[in-house]
């Protein structure tokens, strides 16, 4: 029924936030489990700013919730919302592989993005290319406005942003040397 549910330390439900922000209202009514599966997201929260941000694993959607002032922004990128077909009640991805990690810092939101279609991924795998991960880091303001896009020299999954020292540490699951560092400018 809701996009997010908040619970207290004892696991008791204390609040609900939003709904899945799809334009496909018919699917929202008739295929909720598949829709929820397709909209599976990564999220992070920064208690200093009160910003909770989510990015979709499929498609190109970022949701930003400011829990201090109760505002929210949903931004759909050029690759659109998660695309899928329904088979036996499950959502089967048909669009793109989207985001794989997110971090909300005191000044910005950083998210790893892949952007390959499932057809492209399948073709690469058939050729023996098992490279996995995102080649981009998107940077958004705390209100969800796009600021910058980094194009990386590695395919990465997880990130940790150290704004104080101007460094992004990322994990490259394709390498025997899995930790890579990038300067934040």
Rosetta constraint file for C-alpha pairs under 8 A:
AtomPair CA 1 CA 19 HARMONIC 6.53 0.50
AtomPair CA 2 CA 16 HARMONIC 6.24 0.50
AtomPair CA 2 CA 17 HARMONIC 6.06 0.50
AtomPair CA 2 CA 18 HARMONIC 5.41 0.50
AtomPair CA 2 CA 19 HARMONIC 4.47 0.50
AtomPair CA 2 CA 20 HARMONIC 6.96 0.50
AtomPair CA 3 CA 16 HARMONIC 7.57 0.50
AtomPair CA 3 CA 17 HARMONIC 5.91 0.50
AtomPair CA 3 CA 18 HARMONIC 5.10 0.50
AtomPair CA 3 CA 19 HARMONIC 4.41 0.50
AtomPair CA 3 CA 20 HARMONIC 5.36 0.50
AtomPair CA 4 CA 16 HARMONIC 5.74 0.50
AtomPair CA 4 CA 17 HARMONIC 5.04 0.50
AtomPair CA 4 CA 18 HARMONIC 6.71 0.50
AtomPair CA 4 CA 19 HARMONIC 7.73 0.50
AtomPair CA 5 CA 13 HARMONIC 6.97 0.50
AtomPair CA 5 CA 14 HARMONIC 7.64 0.50
AtomPair CA 5 CA 15 HARMONIC 5.70 0.50
AtomPair CA 5 CA 16 HARMONIC 4.42 0.50
AtomPair CA 5 CA 17 HARMONIC 6.24 0.50
AtomPair CA 6 CA 13 HARMONIC 5.95 0.50
AtomPair CA 6 CA 14 HARMONIC 5.63 0.50
AtomPair CA 6 CA 15 HARMONIC 4.98 0.50
AtomPair CA 6 CA 16 HARMONIC 6.15 0.50
AtomPair CA 7 CA 11 HARMONIC 5.24 0.50
AtomPair CA 7 CA 12 HARMONIC 5.09 0.50
AtomPair CA 7 CA 13 HARMONIC 4.34 0.50
AtomPair CA 7 CA 14 HARMONIC 5.16 0.50
AtomPair CA 7 CA 15 HARMONIC 6.93 0.50
AtomPair CA 8 CA 12 HARMONIC 5.44 0.50
AtomPair CA 8 CA 13 HARMONIC 6.66 0.50
AtomPair CA 8 CA 14 HARMONIC 6.48 0.50
AtomPair CA 20 CA 28 HARMONIC 7.94 0.50
AtomPair CA 20 CA 36 HARMONIC 7.56 0.50
AtomPair CA 20 CA 39 HARMONIC 7.43 0.50
AtomPair CA 21 CA 74 HARMONIC 7.66 0.50
AtomPair CA 22 CA 28 HARMONIC 7.50 0.50
AtomPair CA 22 CA 81 HARMONIC 7.18 0.50
AtomPair CA 24 CA 28 HARMONIC 6.43 0.50
AtomPair CA 25 CA 29 HARMONIC 6.33 0.50
AtomPair CA 26 CA 30 HARMONIC 6.14 0.50
AtomPair CA 27 CA 31 HARMONIC 5.08 0.50
AtomPair CA 27 CA 32 HARMONIC 6.83 0.50
AtomPair CA 27 CA 35 HARMONIC 6.93 0.50
AtomPair CA 28 CA 32 HARMONIC 5.46 0.50
AtomPair CA 28 CA 35 HARMONIC 6.70 0.50
AtomPair CA 31 CA 35 HARMONIC 6.08 0.50
AtomPair CA 31 CA 89 HARMONIC 7.18 0.50
AtomPair CA 32 CA 36 HARMONIC 5.90 0.50
AtomPair CA 33 CA 37 HARMONIC 6.12 0.50
AtomPair CA 33 CA 89 HARMONIC 7.23 0.50
AtomPair CA 33 CA 90 HARMONIC 7.12 0.50
AtomPair CA 33 CA 91 HARMONIC 7.91 0.50
AtomPair CA 34 CA 38 HARMONIC 6.18 0.50
AtomPair CA 34 CA 86 HARMONIC 6.73 0.50
AtomPair CA 34 CA 89 HARMONIC 6.16 0.50
AtomPair CA 34 CA 90 HARMONIC 4.86 0.50
AtomPair CA 34 CA 91 HARMONIC 4.31 0.50
AtomPair CA 35 CA 39 HARMONIC 6.15 0.50
AtomPair CA 35 CA 91 HARMONIC 6.68 0.50
AtomPair CA 36 CA 40 HARMONIC 6.21 0.50
AtomPair CA 37 CA 90 HARMONIC 7.66 0.50
AtomPair CA 37 CA 91 HARMONIC 6.31 0.50
AtomPair CA 38 CA 57 HARMONIC 7.92 0.50
AtomPair CA 38 CA 58 HARMONIC 6.62 0.50
AtomPair CA 38 CA 82 HARMONIC 5.99 0.50
AtomPair CA 38 CA 83 HARMONIC 7.32 0.50
AtomPair CA 38 CA 84 HARMONIC 6.83 0.50
AtomPair CA 38 CA 91 HARMONIC 6.01 0.50
AtomPair CA 38 CA 92 HARMONIC 7.78 0.50
AtomPair CA 38 CA 93 HARMONIC 7.05 0.50
AtomPair CA 39 CA 56 HARMONIC 5.91 0.50
AtomPair CA 39 CA 57 HARMONIC 7.14 0.50
AtomPair CA 39 CA 58 HARMONIC 6.90 0.50
AtomPair CA 39 CA 82 HARMONIC 6.35 0.50
AtomPair CA 40 CA 56 HARMONIC 6.02 0.50
AtomPair CA 40 CA 57 HARMONIC 6.09 0.50
AtomPair CA 40 CA 58 HARMONIC 7.69 0.50
AtomPair CA 41 CA 54 HARMONIC 6.04 0.50
AtomPair CA 41 CA 55 HARMONIC 5.32 0.50
AtomPair CA 41 CA 56 HARMONIC 4.29 0.50
AtomPair CA 41 CA 57 HARMONIC 5.45 0.50
AtomPair CA 42 CA 54 HARMONIC 5.49 0.50
AtomPair CA 42 CA 55 HARMONIC 5.44 0.50
AtomPair CA 42 CA 56 HARMONIC 6.45 0.50
AtomPair CA 42 CA 57 HARMONIC 7.01 0.50
AtomPair CA 42 CA 99 HARMONIC 7.76 0.50
AtomPair CA 42 CA 100 HARMONIC 6.94 0.50
AtomPair CA 42 CA 101 HARMONIC 6.01 0.50
AtomPair CA 42 CA 102 HARMONIC 6.52 0.50
AtomPair CA 43 CA 52 HARMONIC 7.07 0.50
AtomPair CA 43 CA 53 HARMONIC 5.54 0.50
AtomPair CA 43 CA 54 HARMONIC 4.23 0.50
AtomPair CA 43 CA 55 HARMONIC 6.53 0.50
AtomPair CA 43 CA 101 HARMONIC 7.69 0.50
AtomPair CA 43 CA 102 HARMONIC 6.24 0.50
AtomPair CA 43 CA 103 HARMONIC 7.71 0.50
AtomPair CA 44 CA 52 HARMONIC 5.75 0.50
AtomPair CA 44 CA 53 HARMONIC 5.62 0.50
AtomPair CA 44 CA 54 HARMONIC 6.71 0.50
AtomPair CA 44 CA 102 HARMONIC 6.27 0.50
AtomPair CA 44 CA 103 HARMONIC 5.63 0.50
AtomPair CA 44 CA 104 HARMONIC 5.95 0.50
AtomPair CA 45 CA 50 HARMONIC 7.12 0.50
AtomPair CA 45 CA 51 HARMONIC 5.74 0.50
AtomPair CA 45 CA 52 HARMONIC 4.22 0.50
AtomPair CA 45 CA 53 HARMONIC 6.44 0.50
AtomPair CA 45 CA 103 HARMONIC 7.73 0.50
AtomPair CA 45 CA 104 HARMONIC 6.10 0.50
AtomPair CA 46 CA 50 HARMONIC 5.67 0.50
AtomPair CA 46 CA 51 HARMONIC 5.50 0.50
AtomPair CA 46 CA 52 HARMONIC 6.48 0.50
AtomPair CA 46 CA 104 HARMONIC 5.71 0.50
AtomPair CA 46 CA 105 HARMONIC 6.42 0.50
AtomPair CA 46 CA 106 HARMONIC 7.04 0.50
AtomPair CA 47 CA 51 HARMONIC 7.01 0.50
AtomPair CA 48 CA 106 HARMONIC 6.76 0.50
AtomPair CA 49 CA 66 HARMONIC 7.79 0.50
AtomPair CA 49 CA 68 HARMONIC 7.73 0.50
AtomPair CA 49 CA 106 HARMONIC 6.35 0.50
AtomPair CA 50 CA 66 HARMONIC 5.59 0.50
AtomPair CA 50 CA 67 HARMONIC 5.16 0.50
AtomPair CA 50 CA 68 HARMONIC 5.37 0.50
AtomPair CA 51 CA 64 HARMONIC 6.87 0.50
AtomPair CA 51 CA 65 HARMONIC 5.72 0.50
AtomPair CA 51 CA 66 HARMONIC 4.48 0.50
AtomPair CA 51 CA 67 HARMONIC 6.07 0.50
AtomPair CA 51 CA 68 HARMONIC 7.71 0.50
AtomPair CA 51 CA 104 HARMONIC 7.28 0.50
AtomPair CA 51 CA 142 HARMONIC 6.91 0.50
AtomPair CA 52 CA 64 HARMONIC 5.93 0.50
AtomPair CA 52 CA 65 HARMONIC 5.12 0.50
AtomPair CA 52 CA 66 HARMONIC 6.30 0.50
AtomPair CA 52 CA 67 HARMONIC 7.13 0.50
AtomPair CA 52 CA 104 HARMONIC 7.40 0.50
AtomPair CA 53 CA 62 HARMONIC 7.05 0.50
AtomPair CA 53 CA 63 HARMONIC 5.58 0.50
AtomPair CA 53 CA 64 HARMONIC 4.42 0.50
AtomPair CA 53 CA 65 HARMONIC 6.13 0.50
AtomPair CA 53 CA 102 HARMONIC 7.77 0.50
AtomPair CA 53 CA 104 HARMONIC 6.94 0.50
AtomPair CA 53 CA 109 HARMONIC 7.63 0.50
AtomPair CA 54 CA 62 HARMONIC 5.61 0.50
AtomPair CA 54 CA 63 HARMONIC 5.07 0.50
AtomPair CA 54 CA 64 HARMONIC 6.51 0.50
AtomPair CA 54 CA 102 HARMONIC 7.36 0.50
AtomPair CA 55 CA 60 HARMONIC 7.44 0.50
AtomPair CA 55 CA 61 HARMONIC 5.67 0.50
AtomPair CA 55 CA 62 HARMONIC 4.48 0.50
AtomPair CA 55 CA 63 HARMONIC 6.40 0.50
AtomPair CA 55 CA 99 HARMONIC 6.15 0.50
AtomPair CA 55 CA 101 HARMONIC 7.78 0.50
AtomPair CA 55 CA 102 HARMONIC 7.10 0.50
AtomPair CA 55 CA 111 HARMONIC 7.61 0.50
AtomPair CA 56 CA 60 HARMONIC 6.38 0.50
AtomPair CA 56 CA 61 HARMONIC 5.59 0.50
AtomPair CA 56 CA 62 HARMONIC 6.77 0.50
AtomPair CA 56 CA 82 HARMONIC 7.43 0.50
AtomPair CA 56 CA 98 HARMONIC 6.31 0.50
AtomPair CA 56 CA 99 HARMONIC 5.85 0.50
AtomPair CA 57 CA 97 HARMONIC 6.30 0.50
AtomPair CA 57 CA 98 HARMONIC 4.84 0.50
AtomPair CA 57 CA 99 HARMONIC 4.83 0.50
AtomPair CA 57 CA 100 HARMONIC 6.06 0.50
AtomPair CA 58 CA 81 HARMONIC 7.41 0.50
AtomPair CA 58 CA 82 HARMONIC 4.84 0.50
AtomPair CA 58 CA 83 HARMONIC 7.27 0.50
AtomPair CA 58 CA 93 HARMONIC 7.48 0.50
AtomPair CA 58 CA 95 HARMONIC 7.21 0.50
AtomPair CA 58 CA 96 HARMONIC 5.81 0.50
AtomPair CA 58 CA 97 HARMONIC 4.84 0.50
AtomPair CA 58 CA 98 HARMONIC 4.49 0.50
AtomPair CA 58 CA 99 HARMONIC 6.93 0.50
AtomPair CA 59 CA 79 HARMONIC 5.93 0.50
AtomPair CA 59 CA 80 HARMONIC 5.58 0.50
AtomPair CA 59 CA 81 HARMONIC 4.73 0.50
AtomPair CA 59 CA 82 HARMONIC 4.11 0.50
AtomPair CA 59 CA 83 HARMONIC 6.73 0.50
AtomPair CA 59 CA 95 HARMONIC 6.62 0.50
AtomPair CA 59 CA 96 HARMONIC 5.47 0.50
AtomPair CA 59 CA 97 HARMONIC 6.32 0.50
AtomPair CA 59 CA 98 HARMONIC 4.96 0.50
AtomPair CA 59 CA 99 HARMONIC 7.87 0.50
AtomPair CA 59 CA 115 HARMONIC 7.77 0.50
AtomPair CA 60 CA 76 HARMONIC 5.90 0.50
AtomPair CA 60 CA 77 HARMONIC 5.09 0.50
AtomPair CA 60 CA 78 HARMONIC 7.18 0.50
AtomPair CA 60 CA 79 HARMONIC 5.52 0.50
AtomPair CA 60 CA 80 HARMONIC 5.49 0.50
AtomPair CA 60 CA 81 HARMONIC 5.83 0.50
AtomPair CA 60 CA 82 HARMONIC 7.21 0.50
AtomPair CA 60 CA 98 HARMONIC 5.60 0.50
AtomPair CA 60 CA 99 HARMONIC 7.20 0.50
AtomPair CA 60 CA 115 HARMONIC 7.89 0.50
AtomPair CA 61 CA 74 HARMONIC 7.14 0.50
AtomPair CA 61 CA 75 HARMONIC 5.73 0.50
AtomPair CA 61 CA 76 HARMONIC 4.53 0.50
AtomPair CA 61 CA 77 HARMONIC 6.08 0.50
AtomPair CA 61 CA 80 HARMONIC 6.98 0.50
AtomPair CA 61 CA 81 HARMONIC 5.99 0.50
AtomPair CA 62 CA 74 HARMONIC 5.90 0.50
AtomPair CA 62 CA 75 HARMONIC 5.33 0.50
AtomPair CA 62 CA 76 HARMONIC 6.62 0.50
AtomPair CA 62 CA 144 HARMONIC 7.55 0.50
AtomPair CA 63 CA 72 HARMONIC 7.27 0.50
AtomPair CA 63 CA 73 HARMONIC 5.79 0.50
AtomPair CA 63 CA 74 HARMONIC 4.47 0.50
AtomPair CA 63 CA 75 HARMONIC 6.39 0.50
AtomPair CA 63 CA 144 HARMONIC 7.55 0.50
AtomPair CA 64 CA 72 HARMONIC 5.44 0.50
AtomPair CA 64 CA 73 HARMONIC 5.15 0.50
AtomPair CA 64 CA 74 HARMONIC 6.41 0.50
AtomPair CA 64 CA 142 HARMONIC 7.61 0.50
AtomPair CA 64 CA 143 HARMONIC 6.68 0.50
AtomPair CA 64 CA 144 HARMONIC 6.04 0.50
AtomPair CA 65 CA 70 HARMONIC 7.00 0.50
AtomPair CA 65 CA 71 HARMONIC 6.02 0.50
AtomPair CA 65 CA 72 HARMONIC 4.37 0.50
AtomPair CA 65 CA 73 HARMONIC 6.65 0.50
AtomPair CA 66 CA 70 HARMONIC 5.48 0.50
AtomPair CA 66 CA 71 HARMONIC 5.30 0.50
AtomPair CA 66 CA 72 HARMONIC 6.07 0.50
AtomPair CA 66 CA 143 HARMONIC 7.92 0.50
AtomPair CA 67 CA 71 HARMONIC 7.19 0.50
AtomPair CA 72 CA 143 HARMONIC 7.97 0.50
AtomPair CA 73 CA 143 HARMONIC 7.02 0.50
AtomPair CA 73 CA 144 HARMONIC 6.44 0.50
AtomPair CA 74 CA 144 HARMONIC 7.72 0.50
AtomPair CA 75 CA 144 HARMONIC 7.16 0.50
AtomPair CA 76 CA 80 HARMONIC 5.63 0.50
AtomPair CA 76 CA 81 HARMONIC 6.44 0.50
AtomPair CA 77 CA 81 HARMONIC 7.90 0.50
AtomPair CA 79 CA 96 HARMONIC 7.48 0.50
AtomPair CA 79 CA 115 HARMONIC 7.70 0.50
AtomPair CA 82 CA 93 HARMONIC 7.69 0.50
AtomPair CA 82 CA 95 HARMONIC 6.62 0.50
AtomPair CA 82 CA 96 HARMONIC 7.54 0.50
AtomPair CA 83 CA 93 HARMONIC 6.02 0.50
AtomPair CA 83 CA 94 HARMONIC 5.50 0.50
AtomPair CA 83 CA 95 HARMONIC 4.83 0.50
AtomPair CA 83 CA 96 HARMONIC 7.58 0.50
AtomPair CA 84 CA 91 HARMONIC 5.69 0.50
AtomPair CA 84 CA 92 HARMONIC 5.14 0.50
AtomPair CA 84 CA 93 HARMONIC 4.29 0.50
AtomPair CA 84 CA 94 HARMONIC 4.84 0.50
AtomPair CA 84 CA 95 HARMONIC 6.70 0.50
AtomPair CA 85 CA 91 HARMONIC 5.70 0.50
AtomPair CA 85 CA 92 HARMONIC 5.26 0.50
AtomPair CA 85 CA 93 HARMONIC 6.64 0.50
AtomPair CA 85 CA 94 HARMONIC 6.79 0.50
AtomPair CA 86 CA 90 HARMONIC 5.50 0.50
AtomPair CA 86 CA 91 HARMONIC 4.80 0.50
AtomPair CA 86 CA 92 HARMONIC 6.10 0.50
AtomPair CA 87 CA 91 HARMONIC 6.51 0.50
AtomPair CA 87 CA 92 HARMONIC 6.86 0.50
AtomPair CA 93 CA 118 HARMONIC 7.55 0.50
AtomPair CA 94 CA 117 HARMONIC 7.67 0.50
AtomPair CA 94 CA 118 HARMONIC 6.33 0.50
AtomPair CA 95 CA 117 HARMONIC 5.66 0.50
AtomPair CA 95 CA 118 HARMONIC 6.35 0.50
AtomPair CA 96 CA 115 HARMONIC 5.74 0.50
AtomPair CA 96 CA 116 HARMONIC 5.37 0.50
AtomPair CA 96 CA 117 HARMONIC 4.03 0.50
AtomPair CA 96 CA 118 HARMONIC 5.76 0.50
AtomPair CA 97 CA 114 HARMONIC 6.11 0.50
AtomPair CA 97 CA 115 HARMONIC 5.54 0.50
AtomPair CA 97 CA 116 HARMONIC 5.67 0.50
AtomPair CA 97 CA 117 HARMONIC 6.20 0.50
AtomPair CA 97 CA 118 HARMONIC 6.83 0.50
AtomPair CA 98 CA 113 HARMONIC 5.60 0.50
AtomPair CA 98 CA 114 HARMONIC 5.37 0.50
AtomPair CA 98 CA 115 HARMONIC 5.28 0.50
AtomPair CA 98 CA 116 HARMONIC 7.63 0.50
AtomPair CA 99 CA 111 HARMONIC 6.78 0.50
AtomPair CA 99 CA 112 HARMONIC 5.49 0.50
AtomPair CA 99 CA 113 HARMONIC 4.32 0.50
AtomPair CA 99 CA 114 HARMONIC 6.12 0.50
AtomPair CA 99 CA 115 HARMONIC 7.84 0.50
AtomPair CA 99 CA 134 HARMONIC 7.44 0.50
AtomPair CA 100 CA 111 HARMONIC 7.48 0.50
AtomPair CA 100 CA 112 HARMONIC 5.59 0.50
AtomPair CA 100 CA 113 HARMONIC 6.38 0.50
AtomPair CA 100 CA 114 HARMONIC 7.65 0.50
AtomPair CA 100 CA 133 HARMONIC 7.55 0.50
AtomPair CA 100 CA 134 HARMONIC 7.23 0.50
AtomPair CA 100 CA 157 HARMONIC 5.72 0.50
AtomPair CA 100 CA 158 HARMONIC 6.98 0.50
AtomPair CA 101 CA 111 HARMONIC 5.60 0.50
AtomPair CA 101 CA 112 HARMONIC 5.34 0.50
AtomPair CA 101 CA 113 HARMONIC 7.95 0.50
AtomPair CA 101 CA 157 HARMONIC 6.49 0.50
AtomPair CA 101 CA 158 HARMONIC 5.51 0.50
AtomPair CA 101 CA 159 HARMONIC 6.72 0.50
AtomPair CA 102 CA 109 HARMONIC 7.14 0.50
AtomPair CA 102 CA 110 HARMONIC 5.59 0.50
AtomPair CA 102 CA 111 HARMONIC 4.26 0.50
AtomPair CA 102 CA 112 HARMONIC 6.52 0.50
AtomPair CA 102 CA 158 HARMONIC 7.98 0.50
AtomPair CA 102 CA 159 HARMONIC 7.35 0.50
AtomPair CA 103 CA 109 HARMONIC 5.78 0.50
AtomPair CA 103 CA 110 HARMONIC 5.25 0.50
AtomPair CA 103 CA 111 HARMONIC 6.49 0.50
AtomPair CA 103 CA 159 HARMONIC 7.45 0.50
AtomPair CA 103 CA 160 HARMONIC 7.06 0.50
AtomPair CA 103 CA 161 HARMONIC 7.17 0.50
AtomPair CA 104 CA 108 HARMONIC 6.10 0.50
AtomPair CA 104 CA 109 HARMONIC 4.48 0.50
AtomPair CA 104 CA 110 HARMONIC 6.46 0.50
AtomPair CA 104 CA 142 HARMONIC 7.79 0.50
AtomPair CA 105 CA 109 HARMONIC 6.14 0.50
AtomPair CA 105 CA 110 HARMONIC 7.90 0.50
AtomPair CA 105 CA 161 HARMONIC 7.47 0.50
AtomPair CA 105 CA 163 HARMONIC 7.72 0.50
AtomPair CA 107 CA 141 HARMONIC 7.03 0.50
AtomPair CA 107 CA 142 HARMONIC 6.53 0.50
AtomPair CA 108 CA 139 HARMONIC 6.71 0.50
AtomPair CA 108 CA 140 HARMONIC 5.76 0.50
AtomPair CA 108 CA 141 HARMONIC 4.75 0.50
AtomPair CA 108 CA 142 HARMONIC 5.15 0.50
AtomPair CA 109 CA 139 HARMONIC 5.58 0.50
AtomPair CA 109 CA 140 HARMONIC 4.97 0.50
AtomPair CA 109 CA 141 HARMONIC 6.06 0.50
AtomPair CA 109 CA 142 HARMONIC 6.12 0.50
AtomPair CA 109 CA 144 HARMONIC 7.75 0.50
AtomPair CA 110 CA 137 HARMONIC 6.51 0.50
AtomPair CA 110 CA 138 HARMONIC 5.73 0.50
AtomPair CA 110 CA 139 HARMONIC 4.63 0.50
AtomPair CA 110 CA 140 HARMONIC 6.50 0.50
AtomPair CA 110 CA 161 HARMONIC 7.78 0.50
AtomPair CA 111 CA 137 HARMONIC 5.40 0.50
AtomPair CA 111 CA 138 HARMONIC 5.22 0.50
AtomPair CA 111 CA 139 HARMONIC 6.56 0.50
AtomPair CA 112 CA 134 HARMONIC 5.84 0.50
AtomPair CA 112 CA 135 HARMONIC 7.48 0.50
AtomPair CA 112 CA 136 HARMONIC 5.78 0.50
AtomPair CA 112 CA 137 HARMONIC 4.53 0.50
AtomPair CA 112 CA 138 HARMONIC 6.44 0.50
AtomPair CA 112 CA 156 HARMONIC 7.47 0.50
AtomPair CA 112 CA 157 HARMONIC 6.70 0.50
AtomPair CA 112 CA 158 HARMONIC 7.38 0.50
AtomPair CA 112 CA 159 HARMONIC 7.49 0.50
AtomPair CA 113 CA 134 HARMONIC 4.88 0.50
AtomPair CA 113 CA 135 HARMONIC 6.57 0.50
AtomPair CA 113 CA 136 HARMONIC 5.14 0.50
AtomPair CA 113 CA 137 HARMONIC 5.97 0.50
AtomPair CA 113 CA 138 HARMONIC 6.97 0.50
AtomPair CA 114 CA 133 HARMONIC 6.21 0.50
AtomPair CA 114 CA 134 HARMONIC 3.75 0.50
AtomPair CA 114 CA 135 HARMONIC 5.79 0.50
AtomPair CA 114 CA 136 HARMONIC 6.49 0.50
AtomPair CA 115 CA 134 HARMONIC 7.49 0.50
AtomPair CA 116 CA 120 HARMONIC 6.13 0.50
AtomPair CA 116 CA 121 HARMONIC 6.55 0.50
AtomPair CA 117 CA 121 HARMONIC 6.32 0.50
AtomPair CA 118 CA 122 HARMONIC 6.07 0.50
AtomPair CA 119 CA 123 HARMONIC 6.21 0.50
AtomPair CA 120 CA 124 HARMONIC 6.19 0.50
AtomPair CA 121 CA 125 HARMONIC 6.21 0.50
AtomPair CA 122 CA 126 HARMONIC 6.18 0.50
AtomPair CA 123 CA 127 HARMONIC 6.44 0.50
AtomPair CA 124 CA 128 HARMONIC 6.46 0.50
AtomPair CA 124 CA 129 HARMONIC 5.04 0.50
AtomPair CA 124 CA 130 HARMONIC 7.03 0.50
AtomPair CA 125 CA 129 HARMONIC 5.00 0.50
AtomPair CA 125 CA 130 HARMONIC 5.59 0.50
AtomPair CA 131 CA 155 HARMONIC 7.40 0.50
AtomPair CA 131 CA 174 HARMONIC 6.09 0.50
AtomPair CA 132 CA 155 HARMONIC 6.39 0.50
AtomPair CA 132 CA 156 HARMONIC 7.58 0.50
AtomPair CA 132 CA 173 HARMONIC 7.20 0.50
AtomPair CA 132 CA 174 HARMONIC 6.69 0.50
AtomPair CA 133 CA 155 HARMONIC 4.74 0.50
AtomPair CA 133 CA 156 HARMONIC 4.78 0.50
AtomPair CA 133 CA 157 HARMONIC 5.20 0.50
AtomPair CA 133 CA 172 HARMONIC 7.50 0.50
AtomPair CA 133 CA 173 HARMONIC 7.53 0.50
AtomPair CA 134 CA 155 HARMONIC 4.98 0.50
AtomPair CA 134 CA 156 HARMONIC 5.17 0.50
AtomPair CA 134 CA 157 HARMONIC 6.18 0.50
AtomPair CA 135 CA 151 HARMONIC 6.04 0.50
AtomPair CA 135 CA 152 HARMONIC 5.20 0.50
AtomPair CA 135 CA 153 HARMONIC 7.19 0.50
AtomPair CA 135 CA 154 HARMONIC 6.30 0.50
AtomPair CA 135 CA 155 HARMONIC 4.79 0.50
AtomPair CA 135 CA 156 HARMONIC 6.47 0.50
AtomPair CA 136 CA 149 HARMONIC 6.68 0.50
AtomPair CA 136 CA 150 HARMONIC 5.44 0.50
AtomPair CA 136 CA 151 HARMONIC 4.81 0.50
AtomPair CA 136 CA 152 HARMONIC 5.81 0.50
AtomPair CA 137 CA 149 HARMONIC 5.77 0.50
AtomPair CA 137 CA 150 HARMONIC 5.02 0.50
AtomPair CA 137 CA 151 HARMONIC 6.82 0.50
AtomPair CA 137 CA 152 HARMONIC 7.62 0.50
AtomPair CA 138 CA 146 HARMONIC 7.54 0.50
AtomPair CA 138 CA 147 HARMONIC 7.79 0.50
AtomPair CA 138 CA 148 HARMONIC 6.00 0.50
AtomPair CA 138 CA 149 HARMONIC 4.57 0.50
AtomPair CA 138 CA 150 HARMONIC 6.38 0.50
AtomPair CA 139 CA 146 HARMONIC 6.18 0.50
AtomPair CA 139 CA 147 HARMONIC 5.43 0.50
AtomPair CA 139 CA 148 HARMONIC 5.03 0.50
AtomPair CA 139 CA 149 HARMONIC 6.14 0.50
AtomPair CA 140 CA 144 HARMONIC 5.31 0.50
AtomPair CA 140 CA 145 HARMONIC 5.20 0.50
AtomPair CA 140 CA 146 HARMONIC 4.38 0.50
AtomPair CA 140 CA 147 HARMONIC 5.08 0.50
AtomPair CA 140 CA 148 HARMONIC 7.04 0.50
AtomPair CA 141 CA 145 HARMONIC 5.10 0.50
AtomPair CA 141 CA 146 HARMONIC 6.45 0.50
AtomPair CA 141 CA 147 HARMONIC 6.42 0.50
AtomPair CA 154 CA 172 HARMONIC 6.72 0.50
AtomPair CA 155 CA 172 HARMONIC 5.91 0.50
AtomPair CA 155 CA 173 HARMONIC 7.86 0.50
AtomPair CA 155 CA 174 HARMONIC 7.47 0.50
AtomPair CA 156 CA 170 HARMONIC 6.18 0.50
AtomPair CA 156 CA 171 HARMONIC 5.32 0.50
AtomPair CA 156 CA 172 HARMONIC 4.42 0.50
AtomPair CA 156 CA 173 HARMONIC 6.73 0.50
AtomPair CA 157 CA 170 HARMONIC 6.96 0.50
AtomPair CA 157 CA 171 HARMONIC 5.72 0.50
AtomPair CA 157 CA 172 HARMONIC 6.39 0.50
AtomPair CA 157 CA 173 HARMONIC 7.17 0.50
AtomPair CA 158 CA 170 HARMONIC 5.48 0.50
AtomPair CA 158 CA 171 HARMONIC 5.31 0.50
AtomPair CA 158 CA 172 HARMONIC 7.99 0.50
AtomPair CA 159 CA 168 HARMONIC 6.60 0.50
AtomPair CA 159 CA 169 HARMONIC 5.57 0.50
AtomPair CA 159 CA 170 HARMONIC 4.32 0.50
AtomPair CA 159 CA 171 HARMONIC 6.61 0.50
AtomPair CA 160 CA 168 HARMONIC 5.76 0.50
AtomPair CA 160 CA 169 HARMONIC 5.17 0.50
AtomPair CA 160 CA 170 HARMONIC 6.42 0.50
AtomPair CA 161 CA 166 HARMONIC 7.93 0.50
AtomPair CA 161 CA 167 HARMONIC 6.13 0.50
AtomPair CA 161 CA 168 HARMONIC 4.48 0.50
AtomPair CA 161 CA 169 HARMONIC 6.36 0.50
AtomPair CA 162 CA 166 HARMONIC 5.87 0.50
AtomPair CA 162 CA 167 HARMONIC 5.16 0.50
AtomPair CA 162 CA 168 HARMONIC 6.06 0.50
AtomPair CA 162 CA 169 HARMONIC 7.92 0.50
AtomPair CA 163 CA 167 HARMONIC 6.33 0.50
AtomPair CA 163 CA 168 HARMONIC 7.93 0.50
AtomPair CA 163 CA 184 HARMONIC 7.26 0.50
AtomPair CA 166 CA 183 HARMONIC 5.67 0.50
AtomPair CA 166 CA 184 HARMONIC 4.74 0.50
AtomPair CA 166 CA 185 HARMONIC 6.96 0.50
AtomPair CA 167 CA 181 HARMONIC 6.57 0.50
AtomPair CA 167 CA 182 HARMONIC 5.61 0.50
AtomPair CA 167 CA 183 HARMONIC 4.72 0.50
AtomPair CA 167 CA 184 HARMONIC 5.38 0.50
AtomPair CA 168 CA 181 HARMONIC 5.62 0.50
AtomPair CA 168 CA 182 HARMONIC 5.05 0.50
AtomPair CA 168 CA 183 HARMONIC 6.28 0.50
AtomPair CA 168 CA 184 HARMONIC 6.54 0.50
AtomPair CA 169 CA 179 HARMONIC 6.83 0.50
AtomPair CA 169 CA 180 HARMONIC 5.81 0.50
AtomPair CA 169 CA 181 HARMONIC 4.55 0.50
AtomPair CA 169 CA 182 HARMONIC 6.49 0.50
AtomPair CA 170 CA 179 HARMONIC 5.81 0.50
AtomPair CA 170 CA 180 HARMONIC 5.28 0.50
AtomPair CA 170 CA 181 HARMONIC 6.21 0.50
AtomPair CA 170 CA 182 HARMONIC 8.00 0.50
AtomPair CA 171 CA 178 HARMONIC 5.22 0.50
AtomPair CA 171 CA 179 HARMONIC 4.87 0.50
AtomPair CA 171 CA 180 HARMONIC 6.27 0.50
AtomPair CA 172 CA 177 HARMONIC 7.64 0.50
AtomPair CA 172 CA 178 HARMONIC 4.55 0.50
AtomPair CA 172 CA 179 HARMONIC 6.25 0.50
AtomPair CA 172 CA 180 HARMONIC 7.01 0.50
AtomPair CA 173 CA 178 HARMONIC 5.86 0.50
AtomPair CA 174 CA 178 HARMONIC 7.22 0.50
